[in-house]
Amino acid sequence: MGLDIKSNHVLDNDLRYIHDNLSIFEKNKLSNKNILITGCCGFLGYYLVNYLVKYKNELNISKVIGLDNLFYKKDKLFDFKKNEFEFIKVDIINDDISKIFEKHTIDFAIHAASIASPTFYRKFPIQTFDVNVIGLRKILDLLKDKEPEGILFFSTSEIYGDPTPKNIPTSEEYNGNVSSLGPRACYDESKRFGETICWVYNQEYKLPIRIVRPFNNYGPGLSIGDKRLPADLALSIINNKDIILYSDGSPTRTYCYIADAIVGYIKSMVHNKFEVFNIGIDKPELSVLDFAKIFIKKGKKIFGYDKQLLFKQSTDLNYLEDNPNRRCPNIIKAKTELTYDPSIDPNEGVEKYLTHLKLNGNK
């Protein structure tokens, strides 16, 4: 059963926040358009679908189509009417998806399908690079003669690897410090190659592709079983168990709440030329330990959390291999060219995330 957004003020307010932070020009670009989203049941797809469907009539969107193989989930999360949203269960790597593109004119395509959690992409490395490379190319091949208005490829901030100190905050011009071998390479390098595919198809076929590099998104839609840090922290809070950090807690990140991120993704999608944008928030840069302390504080308030924070060594000897020490974006390009201005700080964002989980039965 899908989420009734009328019963969850967090999601409802977030969708309004997204809507209010898009310009009239950007909203008008979606009018009378068919929008296709791969990976629609994933973390990012969840918010994209909820926003586009909630404001479908106001934006005058023709159709919202979602593709997903339900790799992570047993159901599709959504319970919208057929005339609001068309869900198609399909494996874009192995199945024939050409009929979908024959049946529908696709004006905007969003390729958000990916295995993004380190725990899962290390477990499924072949599926990880297949969806980022083969899946991407299949979609571009099906669109190259269709004259779509925009194609959005979700890359990742992980393509920067572990940036040198002088390249933090990290701008889009930095080529990265990435290992092509090791447990994270299947994700990092396939995303890098995905960007190359996008550039080539733009050059060869003039496909209107935009690339976004997300920086540490968190919030509703991120399953508590996802195994990324915010999900693990939320899971401990919900179950009232000790929070265990498998590092010394010193690595730093800037954590971008999902509603701010979605604003940046939509702005990027309707941008008027091929471009690459860092989408995240540039401050504050928090240590893992400090981020965990915010969860503890908000957990006490929302769930009555009363357990401890502990440090342990992971039984996985490769757990921290190639894990970046710092991750902080330079978002000047997005601020300048997209008028992107994220504003939700981690204290507010974590409270939203935990409140959403409580209202939505920990989902």
C-alpha positions in Angstrom: 0.0 0.0 0.0 1.3 3.4 -0.9 1.7 6.4 1.4 -1.2 8.8 1.7 0.6 12.1 1.7 -2.4 13.8 3.4 -1.6 11.8 6.5 2.0 12.7 6.6 2.8 16.4 7.0 6.5 15.9 6.6 6.2 14.6 3.0 3.4 17.1 2.2 5.4 20.0 3.4 8.5 18.8 1.6 6.6 18.6 -1.7 5.3 22.1 -1.2 8.9 23.2 -0.5 10.1 21.7 -3.7 7.3 23.4 -5.6 7.9 26.8 -4.1 11.6 26.6 -4.9 11.1 26.0 -8.6 10.6 29.1 -10.9 7.6 29.7 -13.1 9.9 29.0 -16.1 11.0 25.7 -14.7 7.5 24.6 -13.9 6.2 25.6 -17.4 8.9 23.4 -18.9 7.0 20.4 -17.5 3.7 21.4 -19.0 2.2 18.9 -21.5 5.2 16.6 -21.1 5.5 12.8 -20.5 8.1 12.1 -17.9 9.8 8.7 -17.5 11.7 7.7 -14.3 13.8 4.6 -14.1 14.5 3.4 -10.5 11.2 5.0 -9.5 10.9 3.0 -6.3 14.4 3.9 -5.1 15.3 6.7 -2.7 15.5 9.5 -5.2 12.7 8.1 -7.4 10.3 8.1 -4.5 10.4 11.9 -4.0 10.5 12.6 -7.8 7.3 10.5 -8.3 5.5 11.9 -5.3 6.3 15.5 -6.4 5.4 15.0 -10.0 2.1 13.2 -9.2 1.0 15.5 -6.5 1.4 18.6 -8.7 0.6 16.8 -12.0 -2.6 18.8 -12.6 -1.2 22.1 -11.4 1.9 21.7 -13.7 -0.3 20.3 -16.5 2.0 17.2 -16.8 0.6 14.8 -19.4 1.9 11.5 -17.9 4.3 10.2 -15.3 5.8 6.7 -16.0 7.9 4.8 -13.6 10.1 1.8 -14.3 11.6 -0.4 -11.5 12.6 -4.1 -11.1 11.8 -3.9 -7.3 15.3 -5.2 -6.6 15.2 -3.7 -3.1 11.5 -3.9 -2.4 8.6 -6.3 -2.7 6.0 -3.6 -3.6 6.1 -0.4 -5.5 5.5 2.0 -2.6 2.9 3.9 -4.6 -0.9 3.5 -4.7 -1.8 6.2 -7.2 -4.5 5.8 -9.8 -3.6 4.7 -13.3 -4.4 8.1 -14.8 -2.0 9.7 -12.2 1.0 7.4 -12.5 1.8 4.4 -14.6 4.1 1.9 -13.0 5.9 -0.8 -15.1 7.8 -3.6 -13.4 10.7 -4.2 -15.7 14.4 -5.0 -15.7 16.0 -2.5 -17.9 19.2 -4.5 -18.2 17.7 -7.8 -19.4 14.2 -7.1 -20.6 13.1 -5.6 -23.9 12.0 -2.1 -23.0 11.6 -0.8 -26.6 7.8 -1.2 -26.6 7.6 1.3 -23.7 9.3 3.9 -25.9 7.1 3.0 -28.9 3.9 3.3 -26.8 4.8 6.6 -25.2 6.5 9.8 -26.4 9.1 10.5 -23.8 9.8 14.2 -23.3 11.9 14.0 -20.2 13.7 10.8 -19.1 15.3 10.5 -15.7 17.8 7.6 -15.2 17.8 7.1 -11.5 18.0 3.3 -11.5 21.2 2.2 -9.6 22.5 0.3 -6.7 23.9 3.1 -4.6 24.4 1.6 -1.1 28.0 0.4 -0.6 26.8 -2.7 1.2 24.7 -3.8 -1.7 26.9 -2.7 -4.6 29.7 -4.6 -3.1 27.4 -7.7 -2.9 26.1 -7.2 -6.4 29.0 -5.6 -8.4 27.9 -6.9 -11.9 24.3 -5.7 -11.5 25.7 -2.4 -10.3 27.8 -1.6 -13.3 25.3 -3.1 -15.7 22.5 -0.7 -14.8 24.9 2.3 -14.8 26.3 1.3 -18.3 24.1 -1.1 -20.2 20.9 0.3 -18.8 21.9 3.8 -19.5 23.0 3.0 -23.1 19.7 1.2 -23.8 17.7 4.2 -22.8 19.9 6.6 -24.8 19.7 4.3 -27.9 15.9 4.3 -27.6 15.8 8.1 -27.3 18.4 9.2 -29.8 16.0 9.5 -32.7 13.0 10.7 -30.6 14.0 14.3 -29.9 13.3 14.3 -26.2 13.5 17.7 -24.4 15.7 16.5 -21.6 17.5 13.5 -20.2 18.8 13.5 -16.6 21.6 11.0 -15.6 22.2 10.5 -11.9 26.0 10.1 -11.5 27.5 10.5 -8.0 29.9 12.5 -5.9 31.8 9.2 -5.6 33.3 9.8 -9.0 35.7 12.2 -7.2 37.0 9.4 -5.0 39.1 10.8 -2.1 39.8 14.4 -3.2 43.1 16.0 -2.4 42.9 18.7 0.3 43.2 21.5 -2.2 40.2 20.2 -4.1 37.8 20.4 -1.1 35.2 21.9 -1.5 35.2 19.9 -4.8 34.1 21.5 -8.0 32.9 19.9 -11.2 36.2 20.5 -12.9 38.1 18.1 -10.6 38.8 14.9 -12.4 38.9 12.8 -9.3 41.2 10.5 -7.2 39.5 7.2 -7.8 40.7 3.6 -7.6 39.7 1.5 -10.6 40.3 -1.6 -8.5 38.7 -2.5 -5.2 35.4 -3.0 -3.5 33.9 0.4 -4.5 35.1 0.5 -8.1 32.1 -1.2 -9.6 30.0 1.8 -8.6 32.5 4.7 -8.8 33.9 3.7 -12.2 30.6 2.7 -13.8 29.2 6.1 -12.9 32.3 7.7 -14.4 31.9 5.7 -17.6 28.2 6.6 -17.6 29.2 10.2 -17.7 31.4 9.5 -20.7 28.6 7.7 -22.5 26.4 10.8 -21.9 29.0 13.1 -23.3 29.5 10.9 -26.4 25.8 10.7 -27.1 25.4 14.4 -26.7 28.2 14.9 -29.2 27.1 12.3 -31.7 23.4 12.6 -31.5 22.8 16.0 -29.8 20.9 14.3 -27.0 19.9 17.0 -24.4 21.6 15.2 -21.5 22.2 16.8 -18.1 24.4 15.1 -15.4 23.9 15.5 -11.7 26.4 14.4 -9.0 24.5 13.9 -5.7 26.3 14.6 -2.4 25.1 12.6 0.6 21.3 12.9 0.3 19.2 11.7 3.2 15.6 11.8 4.3 12.2 10.2 3.7 12.3 7.5 1.1 15.7 6.2 2.3 14.8 2.8 3.6 16.0 1.9 7.1 17.4 -1.3 5.5 19.5 0.6 3.0 22.7 0.2 5.0 24.0 3.8 4.3 24.8 5.9 7.4 21.6 7.9 7.8 19.5 4.7 7.4 21.7 2.7 9.9 21.4 5.6 12.4 17.6 5.7 11.9 17.3 2.0 12.3 19.1 2.1 15.7 16.9 4.9 16.9 13.7 3.1 15.9 14.7 -0.1 17.5 16.2 1.7 20.5 19.5 -0.1 20.2 23.0 1.2 20.6 24.4 3.2 17.7 27.6 1.5 16.5 30.2 3.3 14.4 32.7 1.1 12.6 35.2 3.9 12.2 36.6 6.6 14.6 33.8 8.9 13.5 36.2 11.5 12.0 35.3 11.3 8.2 33.3 14.4 7.2 30.4 15.0 4.9 27.9 17.7 4.0 24.5 16.1 4.3 21.8 17.3 1.9 18.2 16.8 2.8 16.2 15.2 0.1 13.8 18.0 -0.6 16.7 20.4 -1.3 18.3 17.8 -3.5 15.1 17.2 -5.6 14.9 21.0 -6.3 18.4 20.8 -7.8 17.6 17.7 -9.8 14.5 19.2 -11.5 16.3 22.5 -12.1 19.1 20.5 -13.8 16.8 18.4 -15.9 15.1 21.4 -17.5 18.4 23.3 -18.0 19.0 24.4 -21.5 22.3 22.7 -22.4 24.6 19.8 -21.7 26.1 20.3 -18.3 27.3 18.6 -15.1 26.2 19.9 -11.7 27.1 19.1 -8.2 23.9 18.9 -6.2 24.2 18.9 -2.5 24.7 21.4 0.3 28.0 23.1 1.0 27.8 23.6 4.7 28.0 22.5 7.5 30.7 19.9 6.9 30.0 17.4 9.8 32.0 14.4 11.1 30.2 11.1 11.1 30.3 11.4 14.9 28.6 14.8 14.9 26.0 13.6 12.5 25.2 10.6 14.7 24.9 12.9 17.7 22.2 14.8 15.9 20.3 11.6 15.4 20.6 10.8 19.1 19.3 14.2 20.0 16.3 14.1 17.7 15.8 10.4 18.5 15.3 11.2 22.1 12.7 13.9 21.2 10.7 11.8 18.7 11.2 8.2 19.8 12.3 8.5 23.4 15.7 7.0 22.4 18.0 6.3 25.4 20.8 4.0 24.2 24.6 4.6 23.7 26.9 5.4 20.9 29.7 2.8 20.6 32.8 2.3 18.5 33.7 -1.1 17.1 35.8 -2.6 14.4 33.9 -4.1 11.5 34.3 -7.8 10.8 34.5 -6.8 7.1 38.2 -6.2 6.7 37.5 -4.1 3.5 34.8 -2.0 5.2 36.7 1.3 5.0 38.8 0.6 1.9 38.7 3.6 -0.5 36.2 5.4 1.7 36.7 9.2 1.2 37.9 11.1 4.3 36.1 14.3 3.3 33.1 15.0 1.0 32.1 18.6 0.5 30.8 20.1 -2.8 31.5 23.4 -4.4 28.0 24.3 -5.7 28.8 27.7 -7.2 27.9 26.5 -10.7 24.5 25.2 -9.6 23.9 28.4 -7.6 24.9 30.6 -10.5 23.4 28.7 -13.5 20.4 27.1 -11.8 19.7 29.6 -8.9 20.0 26.5 -6.7 20.0 27.5 -3.0 19.7 24.6 -0.5 18.7 25.7 3.0 17.6 22.8 5.1 20.3 22.2 7.8 20.9 18.7 9.3 19.1 19.5 12.6 15.9 20.2 10.7 16.5 17.5 8.1 17.1 14.7 10.6 14.0 15.7 12.6 12.0 15.6 9.4 13.4 12.2 8.5 12.7 10.6 11.9 9.3 12.2 12.2 8.4 10.8 8.7 9.5 7.3 9.7 7.3 7.5 12.9 4.3 8.7 10.9 4.8 6.2 8.1 5.3 3.1 10.2 9.1 3.1 10.0 9.1 3.0 6.2 
